[in-house]
């Protein structure tokens, strides 16, 4: 995972028909520390996976917390998608399962492709009103999709320690219904 202020990796299965629909295989925000308004660290020490249907927060996530940023070392991320559940694993150990029937049924209407990349800033992954003002650091907050980019970013650029999304291998295969 990348390490740096407001860097966001994209490791998804994205709908061929609707780019807002995705199965998020794994992501950890690049920030070393990013505190939500609920006083929870949502930075790089928290790994997420989930299902996303639109940009209006219609999603279901699973998460796993760590003592160190997930970008500090390589990991094996696994997603096993069945019609009745999606299992998320980190280094072979399950850390979450999604079983919401209505969401899983909606996924069956789509065909998906693998989407890998990195994005910087933005309001989809760094919702300004959900980030505590002490870690928001408005000097580093910007949205490349927004015409009102904060000009202070030019004065003090974000700290980016590792801007790359390094992928050692990618495997996609079918499995049987009892696979855990």
C-alpha positions in Angstrom: 0.0 0.0 0.0 1.2 3.5 -0.7 2.3 5.7 2.2 1.7 9.4 2.1 -0.8 12.1 2.9 -4.1 11.7 1.0 -2.9 8.9 -1.2 -5.5 6.3 -1.9 -4.9 2.9 -3.5 -7.5 1.3 -5.8 -7.6 -2.5 -5.8 -11.2 -3.2 -7.0 -13.4 -5.3 -9.1 -15.3 -2.5 -10.8 -18.6 -2.9 -12.7 -18.4 -2.9 -16.5 -21.8 -1.2 -16.5 -21.5 1.3 -13.7 -18.2 2.6 -12.5 -19.7 3.5 -9.1 -20.3 -0.2 -8.3 -17.3 -2.0 -7.0 -16.0 -4.8 -4.8 -13.2 -3.2 -2.9 -10.6 -5.9 -2.4 -8.4 -3.9 -0.1 -7.4 -0.4 0.7 -5.7 1.6 3.4 -5.4 5.4 3.2 -1.9 6.6 2.8 -1.9 8.9 5.8 0.2 7.7 8.7 -2.5 9.1 11.0 -5.9 10.4 10.0 -8.5 10.9 12.7 -12.2 10.9 12.0 -14.7 13.1 13.7 -15.7 10.0 15.7 -12.1 10.0 17.1 -11.1 6.9 15.2 -7.8 6.5 13.3 -8.8 5.9 9.7 -5.3 6.2 8.3 -3.0 3.6 7.0 -3.2 1.4 10.1 -6.7 0.4 9.2 -7.3 -2.0 6.3 -10.7 -2.0 4.6 -12.5 -4.1 2.1 -16.1 -3.8 1.0 -18.9 -3.3 -1.5 -19.6 0.2 -3.0 -22.7 1.0 -5.0 -22.5 4.8 -5.4 -20.6 7.9 -4.2 -23.3 8.7 -1.7 -21.9 6.3 1.0 -24.1 3.4 -0.1 -21.6 0.8 0.9 -20.7 -2.0 3.3 -17.2 -2.3 4.7 -15.1 -4.7 6.7 -11.9 -3.6 8.5 -8.8 -4.8 10.3 -6.6 -2.6 12.5 -2.8 -3.0 12.8 0.0 -1.4 14.9 1.8 -0.3 11.8 0.9 1.1 8.4 -0.2 -1.5 5.9 2.3 -0.1 3.4 5.3 -1.0 5.6 5.4 -4.5 4.1 3.9 -6.7 1.4 0.7 -8.5 2.1 -1.5 -11.1 0.5 -5.1 -9.9 0.0 -7.7 -12.4 -0.8 -11.4 -12.0 -1.6 -13.6 -15.0 -2.1 -16.9 -14.1 -3.7 -19.9 -16.4 -3.3 -23.5 -15.7 -4.1 -24.3 -15.6 -0.4 -21.2 -14.0 1.0 -17.9 -12.3 0.3 -14.9 -13.3 2.5 -12.0 -11.0 3.0 -8.6 -12.3 4.0 -5.2 -10.8 4.9 -2.3 -13.1 4.6 -4.6 -16.2 4.6 -6.6 -15.2 7.7 -10.2 -14.1 7.4 -10.8 -10.5 8.7 -14.3 -9.9 7.5 -17.4 -11.4 5.7 -20.2 -9.5 4.0 -23.5 -11.4 4.0 -26.1 -8.7 3.3 -28.4 -10.5 0.8 -29.8 -7.4 -0.9 -26.3 -6.1 -1.6 -25.0 -9.5 -2.8 -28.0 -9.9 -5.1 -27.4 -6.5 -6.7 -23.8 -7.6 -7.5 -25.2 -10.4 -9.6 -26.5 -7.9 -12.1 -23.0 -6.8 -13.0 -19.9 -8.0 -14.9 -16.6 -6.8 -13.4 -13.1 -6.0 -14.4 -9.9 -5.6 -12.3 -9.2 -1.9 -11.5 -5.7 -1.1 -10.1 -4.4 2.4 -9.4 -3.8 5.3 -7.1 -5.7 8.4 -6.6 -4.8 11.5 -4.6 -7.0 13.6 -2.4 -10.7 13.9 -3.4 -13.9 13.9 -1.5 -14.8 10.3 -2.2 -12.1 8.8 0.1 -11.3 11.8 2.3 -14.7 13.3 3.2 -13.8 16.6 4.6 -16.6 16.8 7.2 -15.8 13.3 8.5 -12.1 14.1 9.2 -11.2 15.7 12.6 -9.9 19.2 12.0 -6.7 18.6 13.9 -5.6 15.9 11.4 -7.4 17.4 8.4 -4.5 19.7 7.7 -6.2 21.9 5.3 -2.8 22.7 3.7 -2.8 19.1 2.5 -6.4 18.8 1.7 -7.2 19.0 -2.0 -9.5 17.5 -4.6 -8.2 17.1 -8.1 -11.9 16.7 -9.2 -12.8 20.0 -7.7 -12.1 23.4 -9.3 -11.5 24.9 -5.9 -8.1 23.4 -5.1 -6.7 24.8 -1.9 -3.7 27.0 -3.0 -1.9 26.4 0.3 -0.9 23.0 -1.1 1.8 24.8 -3.2 3.3 26.3 0.0 3.6 23.0 1.9 3.1 19.9 -0.2 1.9 16.6 1.3 4.5 14.2 2.7 4.7 11.2 0.3 7.0 8.4 1.5 6.0 5.7 -0.9 3.8 6.8 -3.8 3.8 3.5 -5.6 1.2 0.7 -5.4 3.5 -2.3 -5.7 1.9 -5.5 -6.8 4.0 -8.6 -6.8 1.3 -10.9 -8.3 -2.3 -11.0 -9.2 -4.3 -14.3 -9.4 -7.9 -14.7 -10.4 -9.6 -18.1 -10.4 -12.9 -19.8 -9.7 -13.5 -21.8 -6.6 -16.1 -24.1 -5.2 -19.1 -23.0 -3.1 -17.6 -24.3 0.2 -14.3 -22.4 -0.1 -13.6 -20.4 3.0 
